[in-house]
């Protein structure tokens, strides 16, 4: 599985499956994303999916949801069902995952594979965050993790400078790809 469209769709399906297994009482658990509960983290991922969907369909850019109360609203009354609905929405757009498609983004025109290669970070890394917060195990696609790791390591401190990611934490250079990816994004794996 190497094409970004497939990676993005599979990551979303796995994220939705994980969200459906979260016990009701765990939605208020704190996550590795400081200041967010599991429910708010889910709302953030759903909002990100909506933004990608809008770009893929040529719609106007959506303003990112950032206020915790609004992230809670994005998660809806049944967060697991909301995650599945978001994954289903992305699956219906899979026919648009054309390598020649150029997408209008807030940062200019971008080839669709490039957009999805970056966007996949959300359902992948936040699946780990959600699993960690709710005491679950998550299996992430190794090739997707390796591709993300390569891109994140190339960016170095640029991600933390955006304010959207924490500063990288030390990890042994010979650590497996997932712990290295998480460390590069300011997270400590188990």
C-alpha positions in Angstrom: 0.0 0.0 0.0 2.0 2.9 -1.2 -0.3 5.3 -2.9 -1.4 8.3 -0.7 -5.1 7.9 -1.5 -5.2 4.3 -0.3 -3.1 5.2 2.7 -5.4 8.0 3.6 -8.5 5.9 3.3 -7.1 3.0 5.2 -5.9 5.3 8.0 -9.4 6.8 8.3 -11.0 3.4 8.4 -8.7 2.2 11.2 -9.2 5.5 13.1 -13.0 5.0 12.9 -12.8 1.4 14.0 -10.7 2.5 17.0 -13.2 5.3 17.9 -16.1 2.9 17.8 -14.3 0.8 20.5 -13.9 3.7 23.0 -16.0 3.2 26.1 -18.4 6.0 26.8 -16.7 7.0 30.0 -13.3 7.3 28.2 -14.3 10.1 25.9 -13.4 12.6 28.7 -9.9 11.2 29.2 -6.9 13.5 28.6 -4.9 12.8 25.5 -1.2 13.3 24.6 -2.4 16.5 22.8 -2.2 18.8 25.8 -5.5 20.4 26.7 -7.7 18.0 24.6 -9.9 15.2 25.8 -10.4 12.1 23.6 -13.7 13.6 22.4 -12.0 16.9 21.4 -9.3 15.0 19.6 -11.9 13.1 17.7 -13.6 16.4 16.8 -10.3 17.7 15.6 -9.7 14.7 13.3 -13.3 14.9 12.0 -12.9 18.6 11.2 -9.6 17.9 9.4 -11.4 15.3 7.3 -14.1 17.8 6.4 -11.4 20.3 5.3 -9.8 17.7 3.0 -13.2 16.7 1.6 -13.9 20.4 0.8 -10.6 20.7 -1.0 -11.1 17.4 -3.0 -14.5 18.5 -4.2 -13.4 22.0 -5.1 -15.4 23.7 -2.3 -14.2 26.8 -0.5 -11.6 26.4 2.2 -13.1 25.7 5.6 -11.9 27.6 8.7 -10.3 25.1 11.1 -12.3 24.4 14.3 -10.0 25.2 17.3 -12.2 26.0 20.3 -12.6 23.0 22.6 -16.3 23.4 22.9 -16.7 23.4 19.1 -14.4 20.3 18.9 -16.8 18.6 21.3 -19.6 19.5 18.9 -17.8 18.0 15.9 -17.7 14.7 17.8 -21.5 14.8 18.0 -23.7 12.9 20.5 -22.2 9.5 19.5 -18.5 10.0 18.8 -17.9 6.5 17.4 -20.7 6.9 14.9 -19.4 10.4 14.0 -16.0 8.9 13.3 -17.5 6.2 11.1 -19.6 8.8 9.2 -16.5 10.8 8.5 -14.7 7.7 7.3 -17.7 6.8 5.1 -17.7 10.4 3.7 -14.0 10.1 2.8 -14.6 6.6 1.2 -17.3 8.1 -1.1 -14.7 10.5 -2.4 -12.2 7.7 -3.2 -13.1 8.0 -6.8 -11.6 11.5 -6.8 -8.2 10.1 -5.6 -6.7 10.7 -9.0 -2.9 11.2 -9.2 -3.3 13.9 -11.9 -5.8 15.9 -9.8 -4.6 19.3 -8.7 -6.3 20.6 -5.6 -6.8 24.2 -4.4 -5.6 24.5 -0.8 -5.2 27.5 1.5 -1.5 27.3 0.5 -2.0 27.2 -3.2 -2.4 24.5 -5.8 -1.2 21.1 -4.7 -1.3 17.7 -6.5 -3.8 15.4 -4.8 -1.2 12.7 -3.9 0.9 15.4 -2.1 -2.2 16.7 -0.2 -3.2 13.2 1.0 0.4 12.2 1.8 0.5 15.1 4.3 -3.2 14.8 5.4 -2.7 11.2 6.5 -0.7 12.3 9.5 -3.9 13.3 11.2 -5.8 9.9 11.3 -2.5 8.0 11.8 -0.9 10.0 14.7 -4.2 10.8 16.3 -5.2 7.1 16.2 -2.2 6.5 18.4 -3.2 9.5 20.6 -6.8 8.2 21.0 -5.6 4.6 21.7 -3.2 5.9 24.3 -5.8 8.1 26.0 -8.4 5.3 26.1 -6.2 2.4 27.0 -6.5 0.6 23.6 -4.0 -0.9 21.2 -3.8 0.4 17.7 -2.1 -1.2 14.7 -0.9 1.4 12.2 0.2 0.6 8.7 4.0 0.3 8.7 4.5 1.7 5.2 2.4 4.8 6.0 4.3 5.3 9.3 7.6 5.0 7.4 6.5 7.5 4.7 5.3 10.0 7.4 8.6 9.5 9.3 10.6 10.4 6.3 8.6 13.6 5.6 8.5 14.7 9.3 12.3 14.1 9.7 12.9 16.2 6.6 10.9 19.0 8.1 12.8 19.0 11.3 11.9 21.8 13.7 9.6 23.4 11.1 6.6 21.4 12.5 7.0 22.6 16.0 7.5 26.2 14.8 3.9 26.1 13.4 2.6 25.7 16.9 0.5 22.7 15.8 3.0 20.2 17.0 5.1 19.8 20.2 8.9 20.0 20.1 10.6 16.8 19.3 11.7 14.6 22.1 14.8 12.5 22.1 14.6 8.9 20.9 17.4 6.4 20.0 18.3 6.6 16.3 17.8 2.8 16.0 14.3 2.9 17.4 11.5 1.5 15.2 9.7 3.9 12.9 6.6 4.5 15.0 8.5 5.6 18.2 10.7 7.8 16.0 7.7 9.4 14.3 5.9 10.0 17.6 9.1 11.5 19.1 9.5 13.8 16.1 6.0 15.1 16.9 6.7 15.5 20.6 5.2 12.3 21.9 6.8 9.5 23.9 5.8 6.0 22.9 5.1 3.6 25.8 
